[in-house]
Amino acid sequence: MLGLIIAVIFLNSAAFISSKRFTKNQILHIWISTIVFQLLVDMYLSLKYHGYWYFNKGVEWSDLPALTLLGAPTIMLFLNWFPFHTSFFKRMFYIILWSILIVIYEAFALLPEPWGYFHHGWWKLGYSTLSYPVLLLIVLYYYKLVSKVEKTN
């Protein structure tokens, strides 16, 4: 739990101090879409297929900070520094770098308590390594869509 509390404080502070590019509408979209997407994925991979879980198997109140206060600030930081106007290779390098950083964080979250809070069933870090670039691309295209819709209104 200690690792989760530190991560929540650090990521949220960093996200809200450094993220100046977002409108309030974009921040709301980032938070809600991240939470909904994470809950949908967790509903199947965690609850139905027992691939991973937070703290203990099943749904618990202690899961809420991990589900609601980690993903969105991470996505805010990722998007805030994304090199939109650079070469394809620099953008792909950025996505791969963030994927590696998130996998490293996941490895720390797997540590025993009090530092860790995350547990793998059949899920492996290798699966995360392959899935994070895809998830970050989905987030990136969703952000571009929201930005485009804002400009048309």
C-alpha positions in Angstrom: 0.0 0.0 0.0 2.9 2.3 0.7 4.2 2.1 -2.9 0.7 2.9 -4.2 0.3 5.9 -1.9 3.7 7.3 -3.0 2.9 6.7 -6.7 -0.5 8.4 -6.4 1.0 11.5 -4.8 4.0 11.7 -7.1 2.1 11.0 -10.4 -0.8 13.3 -9.6 1.5 16.1 -8.4 3.7 15.8 -11.5 0.7 15.6 -13.9 -1.0 18.7 -12.5 2.1 20.8 -12.1 3.6 20.1 -15.5 0.6 19.7 -17.7 -0.2 23.1 -19.1 -1.4 22.1 -22.6 -4.8 20.6 -21.7 -8.1 22.3 -21.5 -10.4 21.3 -18.6 -12.5 19.4 -21.1 -9.4 17.4 -22.2 -8.4 16.6 -18.6 -12.0 15.4 -18.0 -11.8 13.2 -21.1 -8.4 11.8 -20.1 -9.6 10.9 -16.6 -13.0 9.4 -17.5 -11.8 7.5 -20.6 -8.8 6.1 -18.8 -10.8 4.9 -15.8 -13.6 3.4 -18.0 -11.1 1.7 -20.3 -9.1 0.3 -17.3 -12.3 -0.9 -15.6 -13.4 -2.7 -18.8 -10.0 -4.4 -19.3 -9.8 -5.3 -15.6 -13.3 -6.7 -15.7 -12.2 -9.4 -18.0 -8.5 -9.9 -17.4 -8.7 -9.6 -13.7 -12.2 -10.7 -12.5 -13.2 -13.2 -15.2 -9.8 -14.7 -16.2 -7.8 -14.0 -13.1 -4.8 -12.8 -15.0 -3.9 -10.3 -12.4 -5.4 -8.4 -9.4 -4.8 -5.7 -7.0 -4.2 -6.5 -3.3 -6.5 -9.6 -3.3 -8.6 -11.4 -5.8 -12.0 -10.0 -6.3 -13.4 -6.5 -6.0 -12.4 -4.5 -2.9 -12.5 -0.9 -1.8 -8.7 -0.9 -1.5 -8.5 -1.3 -5.3 -10.1 2.1 -6.0 -6.9 4.3 -5.7 -5.1 2.0 -8.2 -8.1 2.0 -10.5 -8.9 5.8 -10.4 -5.7 7.7 -9.4 -2.8 6.1 -11.3 -3.7 5.7 -15.0 -5.0 9.1 -15.8 -2.1 11.2 -14.4 0.3 8.8 -16.2 -1.6 9.4 -19.4 -1.6 13.2 -18.8 2.2 13.1 -18.5 2.6 10.9 -21.6 0.4 13.2 -23.7 1.8 16.4 -22.2 5.4 15.6 -23.4 4.4 13.7 -26.6 6.5 15.0 -29.5 3.6 15.6 -31.9 5.6 17.6 -34.5 8.6 15.3 -34.9 9.6 12.4 -37.1 7.7 9.1 -37.0 10.8 7.4 -35.5 11.0 9.9 -32.6 7.3 9.4 -31.8 7.7 5.6 -31.9 10.8 5.9 -29.7 8.8 8.0 -27.2 6.0 5.4 -27.1 8.5 2.6 -26.6 10.3 4.6 -23.8 7.0 5.2 -22.0 6.0 1.6 -22.4 9.3 0.5 -20.8 8.9 3.0 -17.9 5.3 1.7 -17.3 6.6 -1.9 -17.3 9.3 -1.0 -14.8 6.7 0.6 -12.6 4.5 -2.5 -12.9 7.5 -4.6 -11.8 7.8 -2.4 -8.7 4.1 -2.8 -8.0 4.6 -6.6 -8.0 7.0 -6.3 -5.0 5.7 -7.7 -1.7 3.7 -5.4 0.6 4.1 -2.7 1.9 5.7 -1.6 -1.4 3.7 -3.6 -3.9 0.0 -4.0 -4.4 -0.3 -5.8 -7.7 -0.3 -9.6 -8.3 0.0 -11.7 -11.5 -1.9 -14.8 -12.1 -1.1 -16.2 -15.5 -0.3 -12.6 -16.8 3.4 -11.9 -17.3 5.4 -8.7 -17.7 6.1 -9.8 -21.3 2.4 -9.4 -22.1 2.4 -5.9 -20.6 5.5 -5.1 -22.6 3.6 -6.0 -25.8 0.3 -4.4 -24.8 1.4 -1.0 -23.5 2.5 0.5 -26.9 -0.9 -0.5 -28.4 -2.7 1.1 -25.4 -0.7 4.3 -25.6 -1.5 4.5 -29.3 -5.2 4.2 -28.5 -4.9 6.9 -25.9 -3.0 9.1 -28.4 -5.6 8.8 -31.1 -8.4 9.3 -28.7 -6.7 12.6 -27.5 -6.4 13.7 -31.1 -10.1 13.0 -31.7 -11.1 15.0 -28.6 -8.8 17.9 -29.7 -10.3 17.8 -33.2 -13.9 17.8 -31.9 -13.1 20.7 -29.6 -11.8 22.7 -32.5 -15.0 22.2 -34.5 -17.3 23.4 -31.7 
